[in-house]
Amino acid sequence: MNIKPILTRIRWDTMANKTQQDHIQRLFAILNAISTRFSGIIYPEQIRLKHCRWIKTQWFSDQQFSVATQKDYIRTLTLLIEALDKAEHWLPALGMAPNPAVGGRPRKAAVVKSKKYYR
């Protein structure tokens, strides 16, 4: 699956190269799992909410990831959903919506909103 449209929308800011590569590897793993399970998916734009729900519920338990690894994959899945421009509706449906009342460090990876910047 070609992930170039997704990677061009992600802005890595000051994130270390190793962490970027980890996100990209997890992104490949998620997309390969989706394209293997749902054979009609060949483009990232074809991914739907049901595919992300399957990743979060079924695939994680099949892989027997530790809790820390699952959190890493959840962060990558969140980046994928934001890059697909579906965060407003999909993150609450998946129970992954950020709580604005909770503080914390700002994220080092973000998604470019304007199309003129990632063409």
C-alpha positions, 0 to 999 in steps of 0.5 A: 500500500502506498503511504506517501499521501499519509506521510506527506501530511505528517509534520514531524517537528523535532522528533528524533529520526529513530522515533519517526522510523518507529512510527513509519514501521508501525504504520506499515504494520497497521496498513498491511494488517488492514489490507490482508484482512480486508482484501479490497483495500489497496489505497489508504483513502479506502480505510473506513472506521470499521477497519480502525475499529478492527485494528483496535479491538481484534488485531491488538489481541491477536498480536498479544502486544504489551500495554506499552506497545499497544499505546505506541500503536494507538498513537500511530493509529491516531496519526493515521486517522488525522492524516486521513482527515477523519479525526473529528468523527472517528476518534470519539467513535473509537474512544480515542478522543483527546480530553481537552481538560487534561494537560501534558506535553505538546505532541511532536508529530502533527498533521498538516491541515491545509492542502496547499502545504503538503502538495 
